[in-house]
């Protein structure tokens, strides 16, 4: 495959305008935020394996872009990149990768290109769910019991020691893709054969409330941390439970010391800067279990929820840490804000509530539909599957959750067999 590069006219960046190499990803909101800044110069790192719309390519045609040929040795591509940036005259000195799936190769490319990067050990800690939990064990952080598995018989053996139900998942997936809650030995018959191309693990199922922890890190210190609650555990949304994330208001009491927990993870994983995202459970008895962690933006609209709840430009703050700045966020609001993912199901869409109809409901501050009548819906079995999302505000996270339920009670979705 032939790689393609595009660039505007060479123009070295002023000394006070840092240049960042930004990996393109489906985190389009973050990409747009970075490209909209006038105090930073951006060079895009495009992987030819990532599908992008022509409309996006047209809009970014004037942004210096290096397209990596994934069929070529990475060392060779890093050498070609070095020659290319010298020719353009715009040489990045900072690196930012918000793309979870590309974490390992993107960080290795940054190392080869002489840019700040995570080591492959750090990548494993924040990407490989087995290595991640091995690290928790070393750090003394409570977590579910787990074990690698190669066959469904291994799952039953694990459950014999730790009890049913259990959770079966690939070690490097996200959005609950290929993840299953298995209630009993009888349920094993309904699980698809394990894909031999993937590495699998089984872990103890934790009954409790699920939370999401996000933190901004600069020079190894947590600038601040932000806590969200999930009205229902993420795995349950695959079975139709409410699919939402709600950021607590700044003045609300929290069930944990979010900043201290984030700093403990930051220290243990040696994260130098950027965005730390984690998930954890609290049982009804108050027991804490760390679930998973990642060194990239959270999914769905969680980052936007934080900014809306606290009243500041959260995406601006995040990028500052990647360009070696220590941001001091100024908060202007005190409210809880969440994003509610609207239901979806397979079939030809006949009718769906309009954005105008949803906007009239209490607490709604934004609506974005991604489906329209006539569309053929074929949602994946993933936690991000939806027909759109709604941003909802309230004085507290509990009030936001009640308002979200009102939206769901009024929401209309009619589909016909395709």
SVG drawing of the C-alpha trace seen along z (x, -y; Angstrom):
<svg xmlns="http://www.w3.org/2000/svg" viewBox="-44 -33 59 61">
<polyline fill="none" stroke="black" stroke-width="0.4" points="0.0,0.0 1.3,-3.5 1.2,-6.0 0.1,-9.5 1.1,-12.7 -0.5,-16.1 0.8,-19.4 0.3,-23.1 3.1,-25.4 6.1,-25.0 6.0,-27.5 8.1,-26.9 6.2,-27.4 7.1,-30.4 9.0,-29.5 5.9,-30.2 3.6,-28.1 4.3,-24.4 3.9,-21.8 2.0,-18.6 1.7,-15.4 -1.9,-14.3 -3.1,-10.8 -6.4,-10.8 -9.2,-8.8 -13.0,-8.6 -12.7,-11.0 -13.8,-13.7 -14.8,-16.3 -11.3,-16.3 -9.7,-16.5 -11.9,-19.4 -11.0,-21.2 -7.3,-20.8 -7.5,-21.9 -9.5,-25.0 -6.8,-26.4 -4.6,-29.2 -1.9,-28.8 -0.8,-25.4 0.3,-24.1 -0.9,-20.6 0.5,-17.9 -1.8,-14.9 -0.7,-11.3 -3.1,-9.3 -3.1,-5.5 -4.2,-4.1 -6.2,-1.5 -8.5,-4.1 -11.6,-4.9 -12.2,-8.6 -15.0,-10.4 -14.2,-12.3 -15.8,-15.4 -13.3,-15.2 -10.4,-14.7 -11.5,-17.7 -11.8,-19.9 -8.3,-18.9 -6.6,-19.0 -4.5,-22.1 -3.3,-20.6 0.1,-19.0 -0.6,-15.2 1.6,-12.2 -0.2,-9.0 1.5,-5.9 1.6,-2.9 0.7,-0.1 2.0,2.6 5.5,1.3 7.9,1.8 7.3,-0.8 11.1,-1.7 11.0,-2.4 7.9,-4.6 9.5,-6.5 12.5,-7.3 10.2,-8.4 8.4,-10.6 11.6,-12.2 12.5,-13.1 9.0,-14.4 8.8,-16.8 12.2,-18.2 10.8,-18.9 7.7,-20.6 9.6,-22.7 7.0,-22.0 8.6,-19.7 6.5,-18.3 8.1,-18.2 5.0,-16.9 2.8,-13.8 -0.9,-13.0 -2.7,-9.8 -6.4,-9.6 -6.9,-6.4 -7.2,-3.4 -6.9,-0.7 -3.7,-2.2 -2.1,-2.8 0.7,-0.2 1.8,-1.0 1.3,-4.8 3.5,-5.0 6.2,-2.9 6.1,-5.1 6.5,-8.2 9.5,-6.6 11.1,-5.9 10.4,-9.4 12.1,-10.9 8.8,-12.2 7.6,-11.9 5.8,-8.6 4.7,-5.8 6.9,-2.8 5.6,0.5 5.4,1.6 3.2,-1.4 1.1,-0.7 0.5,2.9 -0.6,1.6 -3.2,-0.7 -4.3,1.5 -3.8,5.2 -6.5,6.1 -4.4,9.0 -1.2,7.1 -3.2,4.2 -4.6,6.3 -1.2,7.9 -0.1,4.3 -3.0,3.7 -1.9,6.7 1.7,5.3 0.3,2.0 -2.1,3.5 -5.2,2.1 -8.3,4.2 -9.7,5.7 -11.8,8.7 -10.2,12.1 -9.2,13.1 -7.5,15.7 -6.6,16.2 -8.7,18.8 -8.3,20.6 -11.6,22.5 -15.1,22.3 -14.1,25.3 -11.6,22.9 -14.5,20.5 -16.4,23.2 -13.3,24.2 -12.8,20.5 -16.4,20.2 -16.0,23.3 -13.5,21.4 -15.0,17.9 -18.7,18.5 -21.2,17.5 -21.8,15.3 -18.5,14.5 -17.4,12.1 -15.7,13.4 -13.9,10.8 -10.9,10.3 -7.9,8.8 -7.7,5.7 -11.3,4.9 -13.4,1.8 -17.0,0.8 -18.0,4.3 -17.3,5.7 -17.2,9.6 -17.8,9.3 -20.3,11.6 -21.8,12.0 -22.3,15.8 -24.8,16.7 -24.4,20.5 -22.9,23.5 -26.0,23.7 -25.3,20.3 -22.0,21.5 -23.9,23.2 -25.1,19.8 -21.6,18.2 -20.0,18.1 -16.8,20.1 -13.8,18.1 -12.0,16.4 -8.5,17.9 -7.2,14.6 -7.9,13.0 -6.6,13.5 -9.3,14.1 -9.8,13.8 -12.5,14.5 -13.0,12.5 -15.1,12.4 -18.5,10.5 -18.8,7.7 -22.3,6.7 -22.4,3.0 -22.5,-0.5 -20.2,-1.4 -18.3,-4.7 -15.9,-6.4 -12.9,-8.3 -11.2,-10.9 -8.1,-12.9 -5.9,-15.5 -2.2,-14.9 0.7,-17.3 4.3,-16.4 3.1,-13.3 0.7,-15.2 -3.1,-15.1 -4.3,-18.6 -7.8,-17.6 -10.1,-14.5 -13.7,-14.2 -16.1,-11.5 -19.1,-10.1 -21.7,-7.5 -23.4,-5.0 -27.1,-4.6 -26.6,-1.0 -23.3,0.9 -22.0,0.6 -22.3,4.4 -26.0,4.3 -26.7,1.8 -26.2,4.6 -29.4,6.1 -31.4,2.8 -30.5,1.0 -30.2,-2.8 -27.0,-3.8 -25.7,-7.0 -22.8,-8.7 -23.4,-11.4 -20.7,-13.8 -21.2,-14.8 -21.6,-18.5 -18.5,-20.1 -20.2,-20.7 -21.6,-17.2 -20.2,-14.8 -18.4,-11.9 -18.3,-8.2 -14.5,-8.2 -11.6,-10.7 -11.4,-11.0 -8.2,-13.0 -6.4,-10.8 -7.4,-7.7 -6.3,-9.2 -3.0,-10.1 -2.4,-6.6 -3.1,-5.2 -1.0,-7.9 2.0,-7.0 1.6,-3.3 1.3,-3.4 4.0,-6.2 1.7,-8.3 3.6,-11.6 0.9,-13.7 -2.4,-13.6 -5.8,-12.0 -6.3,-9.1 -9.6,-7.3 -10.7,-4.5 -13.7,-2.5 -14.4,-1.0 -17.2,0.6 -18.5,0.0 -20.5,2.8 -23.5,2.2 -21.2,3.1 -18.8,0.4 -16.1,2.6 -14.0,1.1 -12.9,2.9 -10.8,1.3 -12.0,2.4 -10.0,1.0 -7.9,-2.0 -6.7,-3.7 -4.4,-6.6 -6.7,-8.3 -10.0,-10.2 -13.1,-8.4 -15.7,-7.2 -19.1,-8.7 -19.6,-12.3 -17.9,-11.9 -15.2,-14.6 -17.9,-17.0 -20.0,-16.2 -17.1,-17.3 -16.7,-20.6 -20.4,-21.3 -20.7,-20.4 -17.8,-22.5 -18.1,-25.3 -14.7,-25.2 -13.0,-24.1 -12.1,-20.6 -10.7,-19.6 -8.4,-22.7 -7.1,-21.7 -6.4,-18.2 -4.3,-19.2 -2.3,-21.6 -0.8,-18.7 0.4,-17.0 2.3,-20.1 4.1,-20.3 1.9,-23.0 0.4,-22.8 -3.1,-24.0 -5.0,-25.8 -8.7,-25.3 -11.1,-28.0 -14.6,-26.6 -17.6,-28.7 -20.5,-26.3 -21.7,-24.0 -24.1,-21.4 -24.3,-17.8 -24.4,-16.9 -24.7,-13.6 -25.0,-12.1 -27.9,-9.7 -27.4,-7.4 -30.7,-6.9 -32.0,-3.3 -31.6,-1.5 -32.5,1.8 -32.2,3.6 -34.6,2.8 -35.8,0.0 -36.4,-3.1 -40.0,-4.3 -40.3,-6.9 -38.0,-8.5 -38.6,-11.4 -37.3,-14.7 -34.5,-16.8 -37.1,-19.5 -39.4,-17.2 -36.6,-16.0 -35.3,-19.5 -38.6,-20.5 -38.1,-18.0 -36.8,-19.1 -33.0,-19.5 -32.2,-18.9 -29.3,-21.2 -28.4,-19.4 -29.6,-16.8 -27.8,-15.0 -29.6,-12.4 -27.6,-10.0 -30.5,-8.3 -33.5,-9.4 -36.7,-7.7 -35.8,-5.4 -32.4,-4.5 -31.5,-0.8 -30.3,-0.2 -27.9,2.6 -26.4,1.7 -23.3,3.6 -23.3,5.5 -21.4,2.7 -22.0,0.2 -21.7,-2.8 -24.6,-1.6 -27.3,-4.3 -29.5,-6.5 -28.0,-9.6 -27.4,-11.2 -28.9,-13.9 -27.0,-16.1 -29.0,-16.6 -28.3,-18.9 -29.5,-19.0 -28.5,-20.2 -27.3,-16.7 -26.4,-13.5 -29.5,-11.8 -31.7,-14.6 -30.0,-14.1 -30.8,-10.4 -34.4,-11.1 -34.6,-13.5 -33.0,-10.9 -35.6,-8.4 -38.3,-10.9 -36.7,-11.3 -36.7,-7.5 -40.3,-7.4 -41.2,-9.9 -38.8,-8.7 -40.3,-7.1 -38.5,-4.6 -40.4,-2.5 -38.6,-0.1 -39.9,2.3 -38.3,5.5 -35.9,4.8"/>
</svg>
